[in-house]
Amino acid sequence: MRQPGSHVTRSAATVATLATAVAGVGMALQSTANGELGSILGHGLIAATYSFGSGLIVLIVASILTPKARRGIGSAISYVRSGEFPWWMTLGGLGGAMIVLSQSVTVPLMGVAVFTMAFVSGQLTGALVVDNTHLPPGGRKPPTLWRIVGTLVVIAGVTLSAVDVLGKGIPLWAPILPFVTGGLTALQQAFNGRLRIKSSSAIAATTINFFVGTVFLALCTVVLFGTGFRIHDTPQLPGQWWVLIGGLLGIVFIGVTTVTVARLGVLLLSLVSLFGNLLGSLIIDLTFHSAEAEVGPTTFISMAIVLVGLLLTTIPSRKIGPPVEADTPERVGPP
């Protein structure tokens, strides 16, 4: 017998899945835009600061025009001041800042496809760990055997692509940076989901996320110029307008995942966004590839391995460890 509301639940999950996949495609375009802008401005950090700063300006305007967002920001600040909401959970923007920074620095070196696979392998690894805590707003989801096996297969696929890239003289840190960034993103999604529930506003949670990220990147930029870095030539405005919309694409990705993480969980969210991300990145590299971002047989083999790993993580199996009690959206930290 069909349970009441089961159709609504499935429909909501379907909408969340589709929205997350589209956001993943947008992130692939964001990687290209920020990487291209970093080349134009002379340093990836400057491009990342612009990307987050422009997104913050848009969100501030949206918050001013949206009463619910204003109330949400005020409520979030009050909860943090009173200690009802942990202050460290407002630092999800640091993960977002590292995303745009790693995009701007590494995409020009190794292309969007390899960046995406390295990033998502780190994201899945982090999600496997974070989902086994009470940090995600949907509660704890202990690891299963197939989740662990699938994640290891994904990492193997990314390693294969990284070997091919390193053979072209790309430095070792290039694929490692997005891998580490991906791991931080798992924490970011859990934190942002919690903040969205507490503030009752996705715009408020996203605005706080962008504020933290912008401040961090701005401070890093100040340090960069303090080391003697200078832009010798005035950069020309890019002829491709789309390289300037990295901030807007970041708003879409963070805003969508802030809402859908409660429905999908961190690991499933990562899997769905990867589907759109890989598809978008492959199309971009095939259309606008350079010598550094050449798509060859190894790239396709690596992607096939990654997708097999993703499918393995969706196979249901017995959970590893003792049974876990149901969690609630407001629960934070270990029991």
QUIHU-V559925 format. One record per residue. RES is the residue in one small letter. PHI is phi in whole degrees, -180 to 180 (999 if undefined). Layout:
# QUIHU-V559925
res->RES phi->PHI
res->RES phi->PHI
This chain:
# QUIHU-V559925
res->m phi->999
res->r phi->-71
res->q phi->-74
res->p phi->-59
res->g phi->84
res->s phi->-65
res->h phi->-65
res->v phi->-64
res->t phi->-64
res->r phi->-64
res->s phi->-63
res->a phi->-63
res->a phi->-66
res->t phi->-66
res->v phi->-62
res->a phi->-62
res->t phi->-66
res->l phi->-64
res->a phi->-63
res->t phi->-68
res->a phi->-64
res->v phi->-63
res->a phi->-62
res->g phi->-65
res->v phi->-61
res->g phi->-62
res->m phi->-68
res->a phi->-63
res->l phi->-67
res->q phi->-62
res->s phi->-59
res->t phi->-65
res->a phi->-63
res->n phi->-69
res->g phi->-65
res->e phi->-65
res->l phi->-66
res->g phi->-62
res->s phi->-67
res->i phi->-68
res->l phi->-83
res->g phi->97
res->h phi->-160
res->g phi->-65
res->l phi->-64
res->i phi->-65
res->a phi->-64
res->a phi->-65
res->t phi->-64
res->y phi->-62
res->s phi->-60
res->f phi->-71
res->g phi->-64
res->s phi->-67
res->g phi->-65
res->l phi->-63
res->i phi->-60
res->v phi->-61
res->l phi->-70
res->i phi->-63
res->v phi->-61
res->a phi->-63
res->s phi->-68
res->i phi->-64
res->l phi->-86
res->t phi->-118
res->p phi->-57
res->k phi->-63
res->a phi->-67
res->r phi->-62
res->r phi->-64
res->g phi->-64
res->i phi->-64
res->g phi->-62
res->s phi->-66
res->a phi->-61
res->i phi->-62
res->s phi->-64
res->y phi->-65
res->v phi->-69
res->r phi->-62
res->s phi->-81
res->g phi->85
res->e phi->-70
res->f phi->-123
res->p phi->-59
res->w phi->-63
res->w phi->-70
res->m phi->-80
res->t phi->-89
res->l phi->-94
res->g phi->-60
res->g phi->-61
res->l phi->-65
res->g phi->-66
res->g phi->-63
res->a phi->-64
res->m phi->-68
res->i phi->-62
res->v phi->-68
res->l phi->-67
res->s phi->-68
res->q phi->-59
res->s phi->-65
res->v phi->-88
res->t phi->-101
res->v phi->-59
res->p phi->-62
res->l phi->-86
res->m phi->-133
res->g phi->87
res->v phi->-72
res->a phi->-62
res->v phi->-69
res->f phi->-56
res->t phi->-61
res->m phi->-66
res->a phi->-66
res->f phi->-63
res->v phi->-72
res->s phi->-62
res->g phi->-68
res->q phi->-65
res->l phi->-67
res->t phi->-62
res->g phi->-65
res->a phi->-65
res->l phi->-61
res->v phi->-76
res->v phi->-65
res->d phi->-63
res->n phi->-88
res->t phi->-117
res->h phi->-96
res->l phi->-71
res->p phi->-62
res->p phi->-64
res->g phi->-84
res->g phi->98
res->r phi->-75
res->k phi->-127
res->p phi->-60
res->p phi->-70
res->t phi->-111
res->l phi->-59
res->w phi->-71
res->r phi->-63
res->i phi->-68
res->v phi->-62
res->g phi->-62
res->t phi->-64
res->l phi->-64
res->v phi->-66
res->v phi->-59
res->i phi->-62
res->a phi->-63
res->g phi->-63
res->v phi->-68
res->t phi->-61
res->l phi->-61
res->s phi->-67
res->a phi->-67
res->v phi->-61
res->d phi->-63
res->v phi->-70
res->l phi->-63
res->g phi->-66
res->k phi->-94
res->g phi->94
res->i phi->-73
res->p phi->-64
res->l phi->-61
res->w phi->-68
res->a phi->-60
res->p phi->-77
res->i phi->-70
res->l phi->-59
res->p phi->-66
res->f phi->-63
res->v phi->-64
res->t phi->-61
res->g phi->-60
res->g phi->-62
res->l phi->-67
res->t phi->-65
res->a phi->-60
res->l phi->-66
res->q phi->-58
res->q phi->-66
res->a phi->-67
res->f phi->-63
res->n phi->-64
res->g phi->-64
res->r phi->-62
res->l phi->-67
res->r phi->-64
res->i phi->-67
res->k phi->-69
res->s phi->-87
res->s phi->60
res->s phi->-154
res->a phi->-68
res->i phi->-65
res->a phi->-62
res->a phi->-64
res->t phi->-68
res->t phi->-63
res->i phi->-62
res->n phi->-59
res->f phi->-70
res->f phi->-63
res->v phi->-61
res->g phi->-64
res->t phi->-66
res->v phi->-61
res->f phi->-62
res->l phi->-68
res->a phi->-64
res->l phi->-64
res->c phi->-64
res->t phi->-66
res->v phi->-60
res->v phi->-63
res->l phi->-59
res->f phi->-69
res->g phi->-69
res->t phi->-82
res->g phi->107
res->f phi->-66
res->r phi->-139
res->i phi->-88
res->h phi->-70
res->d phi->-112
res->t phi->-66
res->p phi->-67
res->q phi->-80
res->l phi->-62
res->p phi->-66
res->g phi->-74
res->q phi->-91
res->w phi->-61
res->w phi->-70
res->v phi->-72
res->l phi->-95
res->i phi->-104
res->g phi->-59
res->g phi->-64
res->l phi->-64
res->l phi->-66
res->g phi->-65
res->i phi->-61
res->v phi->-62
res->f phi->-64
res->i phi->-68
res->g phi->-63
res->v phi->-67
res->t phi->-69
res->t phi->-61
res->v phi->-84
res->t phi->-81
res->v phi->-63
res->a phi->-68
res->r phi->-85
res->l phi->-100
res->g phi->84
res->v phi->-67
res->l phi->-68
res->l phi->-64
res->l phi->-58
res->s phi->-63
res->l phi->-65
res->v phi->-68
res->s phi->-65
res->l phi->-64
res->f phi->-56
res->g phi->-68
res->n phi->-65
res->l phi->-65
res->l phi->-62
res->g phi->-64
res->s phi->-67
res->l phi->-66
res->i phi->-62
res->i phi->-64
res->d phi->-67
res->l phi->-71
res->t phi->-89
res->f phi->-123
res->h phi->-68
res->s phi->-118
res->a phi->-61
res->e phi->-72
res->a phi->-108
res->e phi->-62
res->v phi->-98
res->g phi->-121
res->p phi->-56
res->t phi->-63
res->t phi->-62
res->f phi->-67
res->i phi->-64
res->s phi->-61
res->m phi->-64
res->a phi->-63
res->i phi->-63
res->v phi->-61
res->l phi->-66
res->v phi->-62
res->g phi->-61
res->l phi->-63
res->l phi->-64
res->l phi->-62
res->t phi->-68
res->t phi->-90
res->i phi->-74
res->p phi->-72
res->s phi->-156
res->r phi->-67
res->k phi->-69
res->i phi->-91
res->g phi->107
res->p phi->-70
res->p phi->-59
res->v phi->-113
res->e phi->-71
res->a phi->-61
res->d phi->-100
res->t phi->-121
res->p phi->-59
res->e phi->-92
res->r phi->-77
res->v phi->-130
res->g phi->87
res->p phi->-71
res->p phi->-66
